[in-house]
Structures are given as C-alpha cells and as structure tokens.
Amino acid sequence: MLFGVKTRLDSQAKPIETPSTKMTFSPKLQNHTRRYPWLYLVMLVGFLNGSHAAKSAEGLISNVVAAQHGLERAWFSHVRVDPSRFRVANWTLDKDQLFALTTEGTLQALNAETGETLWVTDIASRNASTIGLALSPDYVAVLSASRLNLLERSDGRLIWSRAVGAAPSASPAIGTRYAYVALLSGRIEGYELENPKSSIWQYQSSGRSYHSPFTTGNVVSWPTDQGFLYVSSIENPRPLFRIHTNDEIVAAPAKLAPYLYVASLDGYLYCFHEFTGKEMWRYSTGFAVTSRPAIVGEMAFVASEETAIHAIDSTNGKRIWRIDGVADFVAMGANAIYGMAPYGTLVVLDKATGKISGKIRTTPKHSAIVNDQSDRIFMVNDQGAVQCLREIGASQPTWYRQQEKEPASDPETEDDSVNPFAEEAADRVDDAPDATPVDDNPFDKDESESIFDDDNPF
C-alpha cells in the first residue's frame, strides 16, 4: 500500500531493496517510474517515512498483553519528527497535557487523556541546539541555543524571544511572573514575563551550575557542583536559604506542600520545609541518586544507582519497602505501582510489599515518564512514539495533586512596589543563609550515619 492506495502486486513483481526496507512494484507501476523518475523518488520518500514511523512504533504494548496485567491501552500517537535526522529531546507531562520537544526545534502539545494534537510550532532554526522547556499555567518557556523564547501555552504562539546573558547550562524554569535561566558560571538570571525588555535579576551562586533550575510551588531552586541547592521565593526573586549536601544534586526536587524532597549523589533523600529550610528527615539509599524523587500522597519513591527503588513514608522518612532490579518509578494506580526495569521492561509492583507481580517487555529504546500527578502510564521513545496505558476500567484519571494555588508571600517578601531587579547593575553575590539540619535523628543507627563533617555548614 502506497500513500493509502492499494496497488496490485503479482508474481512477476521485482523487489527493490534498501538496507532495512523492501519495496515491491507491479510491472505497470515499474513502467510509470521508468517514464517519470520523479514518481519513484516521491514514492520512496513516502515509503521510508512510513518505515521510520513503523520502526519508532516497535515495542508497543498490545491490549492483549496489557490485559494480562490489568491494564489497557488508552491511546497511541506519534509526534512530528524525522527520526532519520532528529530525535525527541524532551518529553514533559503537566497535568492533562504532554509536550514533546525535538532536536529540530519543533514543539508539539498533546492532550494527555486522548493523544490528540493540540498544536505544533517550530521554535528555532535547524542549526540551533534545543536545550529544554518549562511550563506554567499560561506559558511555555523554551531555551534554544542562547535564546529564551516565551510561548502561549494555549496555542503555541510566540510572544517574545531574547538572548540570555551567557552560556546556559540546561532547561529553564518558569513561574507566573518570571522565567529563570541557570548559566554555567553559577549565575542565575530572572526574566520578567510581561516585560521582556526590563532589566534582568542576577544572582551569583557558589560553584558552577550544570543543571536546570526547578520551580516547585512557591519556590524556585537551583543546584551547583559544590553540593548546594539554592532556594528562592519564586515571584520576588530573593534567596531564602541554601541546602548543602556532601555531593552534587543533579535531579529536580519534588514537592508536597509544605515540604521539598531533595535527592543527592551522596545517596540521601532529604525532606526540607520549603520556606524555612529546616531539615525534617533524611533517608539513606546507600548509593548515588541521579533521578527525581516522586511523591504520591504519603508515599515517596526514590531510585538509586544500584538499580533499586525505595518506597518511603513521606511524613517521617521511614522505609516501607525496597525492591532490587527496578530503575525508576513510573506511576501508581488503584491496584498496583508501576516501575521501569533496565532494557525497557515495565514492571508491576505490589503496593504493600513492592514484590514484582508482572513484567511487560518493550525495547531498550523505550522509557517511561515519571508521573506522580495521576494514575496514567506514558511509554515513550526518542523517535516520537508515545502510548498511554491505564488500569482496566479507569476511564477517568485519578489526580494526586490539586491545582496549584497562587504562590503565597513569605513573611519577608519584599513589597511589590519595589523592583526586585533593581540590583542588576551590581550582581548579587552568594549571601543565602544555610538551611537548618534535623534536630532528632529518626533513623536506626545502621542507616542514619551523619554525612556531615565537623565543619557542618548548617
């Protein structure tokens, strides 16, 4: 079938082979391609595009296989990308919308419940490197090369684009009033959304920054290579405190108000109060943590580099269970918890014990989006394929997070009449106070040994 039209093939047809595909033409169609060589090229392009789409769909989980594990496929889609030249660099889930950003600079928004494409837009030229994106209720911020682009979330329309101060390190962050960019030098910059030509806020952190800033509720935070995580008021940029660990923080924090959950290469998951920085508890995984923790109600999930996932009570840091061989948390449904094992295997875990009750194999190219927002499972690959799974009968999603309220002002927030960017002429230097460590150790001696030296910076 070519371009959706059936063609008659007979025993005299001769195959035309490519390294990974096979095309077969009837004698009549071969005569047409000899008379009109361009027709062959058109058909070849169409065939190869179809071949790329088919390859990117390899590893799809069928409804038959899904049903054996209490699941069903809600939908399957493929975003706009030529996998022979480009890749999907970033998949981002936010509530009921899913965004795909390609290395070509194409951004596509999908309805996360139906798979319907909401809009597609091109951000940058093909020669520009696409770094990443961030989402707010009204806007999408995309960092491409050294330019920050602001788009309408509703339709993908470009609002403004401006150059950032120097070499950006990773994806931006965005609140309701400002967008934030971390530079390799350790400097953080804030850009006013409604007035892109206004002066930018700048703050010089201690150390270099190789990772994205993160927005979690009322605060924005950013890590440096000296083991610091700086936490600032999100709407009136001003560092509230900094958190220090014995190694780098390379993953985004998670939040369940009023707490921040921070994982570090030192192997610990920390719980801090988001405004005071007081450490509530810490949990040792025993190995480095490089992925974002997930918080679902009273359960916290963190994966360590030993390929194990830990389920923890999010209120006190006590271990609920730990299971080896699972590399990432994926989602939590009404009946089970879902994770990813190495080589693209989706695993089904018992909620109470963590015991593996089922495995669904895909391909090593497939991964899953960490979803602590709802009970949906999103399987993706970098060639543009995406499928959504749900538990059988769960036609309506279960939401674990309420709609974010307008950020509340902390007690020391500056008056709105004062321009928080007024100090741009002289960069603010590192003057953030250190966070307060936990007073009482809630852990047994064997898993709570202090990671701090005598010169505790807290």
N, C-alpha and C positions, 0 to 999 in steps of 0.2 A: 504494500500500500504506500503510495507516494502522495504527500500533501492531502491525505484524507480521501483519495480517489483510488478505488481498486483497479489494478491493472492485471490483464490476463497473462499468466505465465504458462508456457508449455515445455515439453521435454527438450525442445531444441534451444531453449534459452541458455545463454552463456553467462557465467558469473563474472563479475568484476570485483576483485578483492582489494581491500586495503589491509594494513597490518592488523586491525582489530574489528573490521566490519566486512560484510559481504553484501553486494548489491546484485540483483538479478533482473535483467531486462528481457522482454519478449522480442522476437525478431522485428516486429513492426516498430516497437519503441526504439530499437537499436538503429533502424533506418532513419528515424527522426533525428536522433542525436548525431548521426553522421552528416546530415544535411544542415543541422543547426547545432554546432558545437556548444554554443552558449547554453542550450537547453540542458545538456549534460551537467554543466557547471552548476546551474540553478538547482537541478535535482540532487546533485552531490552535496551541495551546501545544506539543503533541507534534510537529506538523509543523515548527514553527520551530526547536525543539530539534534535530530531525533535520537541518534545513537548516544550522544552526550547525555541527553535527558534520561535515557534508559539506564545508562551506567550510574548516573547520580541517584537513581531510584533503587539501585541494588541494596539489599538489606532491609527492605520494607517489611514490617511485621504484618502478616496477613491476619484477617479476622479469625480464621480458624485457629492459628497459633495463639493469638491473643486470648481467645475464649478459653483455651486450656488453662489460663492463669487468671481467669476472672476479669479480663479486660476486653475492650472493643476499640476499634479504630474510629475516632470521631471524624477525622478528615486527613487528607494528604494533599500537599501542594509542592510547587517548585518555583522559587523566586527567579527573577530575571538576572541571569549571569551566564556568560560563556565559559564553561569550566575548562575549555582547552587553553584559555588565556588568563582567566581571572578566578578568584575564589571569594567565598563569603568570609570576610574577616571578623565579623562580629554579629552574633545573634543576641538580641536584648528583649526580654519579656517584661512588660509593665502592665499589670492588671489584665485587661481583656484585649491588649494589643501586643503584637510581636513584630519586631523590627529586624531587618537584615541589611547590613552594610557591607558592600563588596569592595575588593581592592581596586575596582574600576572607578569607584566613587558613586555607585548607584545605591540609593536608599529606598527600601520598599517596606511599606507598613501593611500588616495583615491583621484581620480580625482573628484573635486567638481562639475563639469558640467555633468559627465556621471555616477558617482558612481563606476567606475572601480577601482579595487585594483591595486595600483602601486607597492607596496612592503609590506612585513610583516617581522618584525625582533623581536627577543627576546632580551631584554636588560639585565635582571638580573635574579637571581635565584628566585624561588617562595617564599623563606623565606625573601627576601629583600623587604622593603617597597618602592614603587614607588612614588616619590614626585611630579614631573611635568616636563614639557618640554618648550623649547623656540626655535624659528625659525629665521634663517637668509636666505638670498637668496641661500646660498651654503650649510649650515649646519643645523643640528638639535642637540640641547644640551638637554640631559636628566639627571635629578638628581634622582638617585636611592639609597636609604639609605644614606650613606655618600660618595658616589662616583659620580663624574661628568663624563658623557660619551658624546663624540662627534661623530656624525654620518654624513655620506654623505647624503645630502638631496635627491640626485638623485636616490639612490638605497638602502639606509638604512645601508650601510656598516659601521661597527665600525672603527673609525680612532684611537681614544685613549680613555683611561679611567684612572682617577686618583682620589685619595682621596682628599676631601676638608678639610679645616682647623679644623672645629669643627662641632657642630650640626647645619645643615642648617635649615632655617625656612620655606621655601616654594620653588616654582619653580624658576629656574634660568632665566637669561636674556642673550641675545646674540647680538653682533654687527657683523661687518665684520672682526674685528681683535681680539676681546676679548669676553670671557664669564664671567658673573658676578653671584656671589652667595652671598645671604644675610644670616648671621648667627644670631642665637637667641640673642647673646650678643650685637647686633647692629653693628657688624663689617661687612663691605662689602669687598669681595675679587674679584680680577680680574685675569683671566687665559688667557694667550696668546694662541690663537687657533693654530697657526703654530708651536709653540714651547712649548708643554705642560710641559716640564721639567724645563722651565725657572722659575725664582723667581716670586712669585705672588705679586700683588699690594694689599695693605690692607689700609683700612680707618676706623677709629673708629667714629661712629656716636653718637649723644646724645640720649640715650634711647635704648630700646630693639627693635628688628625687628622681627615681626611675619608674614610679608607678602613679596611677591615677589618683586624683582627689576623689572623695566619696561624699555624697550627701545622704544623711540618714535622719529624717525627721527635722529636728530643729537645728542641727549642726552640720558643718562640713569639716571633713578631716583629711589629712594627707600624711603619708609616711616618708621617712628619709632613710638613707642607708646606715645611719648611726643608731637605728633601733627606736627612733622617736615616732610617735603618731601625734600630730598637732590637731587640736580640736578647736574650732572657731564657731561663733554664732553665725548662722547661715545668712541672715538678712542684713545684719550690720557687721560686716567682716571685722572681727577682732578676736584674736586667740584667747580662749578661756583657760586652757591648760594644755600640757603635753604629757603623753604617756610614754614611759620608757621600758623597753624590754632588753634582754641580753642579745638579741639578734634582730634582723630586719623583719618588718611587717610587709608582706608582699601581696596580701589579699585584702579585699574590701571588708570593712566591718559589717556586721549585721545589727539590726536594732529591733528591740521590742520595748516600747516606752515603759519606763524612762531609762532604759539601760542600753549600752553599747557592748557588743560582743566582738572581741578582737583576737585574732589568731596570729601567731608569730612563728618564725623559723626556729625559735628556741623550744618549740614543742608544746607551748601552753596555749590554752584558750582562756582569755580574761573576760571578766564582766565588770564594767565601769558604769557609774552614774553619768549620764550624758552631759549634765551641766556642771557638776562639781568635780568630776574626775575621780571620785572615791572608788577604790577597788573593792568590789563586793565579794568576789571569789575568783579563783583560778583553778584550772584543771589541766593536768599533765597527760599528754598523749604518749610521751616517750620518744616521739620522732617529729621532725620538722613538719609544719603545716603550711601549705602553699595555696590552698583554696579557701574561698569564703565560707564561713560557717552558715548554717541555715537554722532559723528559729521558727518553730511551729508551736504556738501556744506554750505549754510548759516543757517542751522538749527542744533541746539544742542538739544539732548534729554537726560533727566536725570530722573531716577525713585527714589522716596523717600519711606521710610519705612511705610508711611501711605497708601501704595498701590495706588499711583497716579503717572502718568507720565507727565512731563512738557516739552513742546516744547518751545525753546528759540531761539531768533536771535543770532547766534554765533558771530556776529560782534559787538554787543553792550550790550548783556545781557538782552534785553527786552523780557518779556513773550509774546509768540504768542498764546498759549492756554495751558490749563491743564485739564486732564480728570482723574477722580477717577475710581478705580477698575481695573486699568491696572498696572501690576507689573514690566514689562520690555519692552524696545524697542526691536524689532526683526529685522525689515528691512523696507526699503522704496522702493516702486515700482513706476511705472509711474502713476498709478491710485489711490494708497492708501498707507497708512502707516500701518504696522502690529506690533502688540504687543502681550504679553502674560498676561493673567489674571490668578489668582490663580486656582489650580487644573487642570492644563494642558489645558486651553482653549486659542486657538488662536483667537485674535480679529482683526477686520478690522476697521481702523480709517480713517475718512475724513481728508485729508491733511490740509485743510484750518481751520477747526474748532476743530478737534480731536474727533468729535462725533463718537460713535461706530455705524457702519453700518452693522456689521455681526459678528457672533461668530461660531467657529468650535471647538467642544469638542473632546478631545482625552482622555487621562487618567492622573491622578495625577502624574504618574511616568514620563510623558513626559515633556520636556523643549525645549527651542529653543536657538540656538546660536545667540548671539548679532552680527549682521552683518551690519557694516557701510561701508563695502567695495564694495558691489554690491547689486543688487535687489533680490537676491535669499533668500529663506526662508529654513532654515535647522532645522527640528524637530528631536530630539534625545532622547534616554533614556540610563540609565546606564547598561542595559542588552545587548547593542550592536546594537540596531536598529537605523537606520537613514533614513530619507526621505527628498528629496529636492522638494520644491514647487516653482512655478514661475507664474507670471501673464500670462493668456492665450495669446498666440501669441508672447511672449517674448523668442524666441528661442535662441537669443544671449544675454548674460548678459550685463547689464549696470554697468559700473565701476565708482565708485565715487572717487577713489583715483588713482592718477598717480603713475607709477613706481617710487619708492624712488631713488633719486639721491645719489651719493656718498656723505657721510657726509662732509659738508664744515667745514673748520677750523675756529674756532672763533678767534678774533683778538689776544687773549693772549695765543693761543695754543702753547705748547712747541715744540721746534724743534724736528723732528722725529729722529734725530741722538742721542738725549738724551733718555736714557732708562727710561720710566715713572715708572718702577718698582724698581728703584734703592733704594728707601727708605724702602724696605721691612723689613730690619733688625730692624728698629725702626718704629712701627706702627704710621701712621699719625693720629693725633687726630682731633677733631672737630674744624676746623678753617674756615668753609664755611661762607661767608658773607650772611646776611639776605636779602631776596628779598625786593623790594620797593613796598609799598602799592599804591593803586589807589589814584590819587590826587583829582579828582572830582567825587562825587557820582552820577551815572546816574539814580538812582532809586528814586521813591517816598518815602516819609518818612515811610510809613507803612510797607515796605518790604525791608528796607535797613539799619536797625539799626546796628550800628557797633558791631562786635563780639569781638573786642579787648578791653582789659583793658587799663588803662592809661599807663602802662609799655609796650606799643606796641614794640615787639621785632624787628619790621621793622624800 
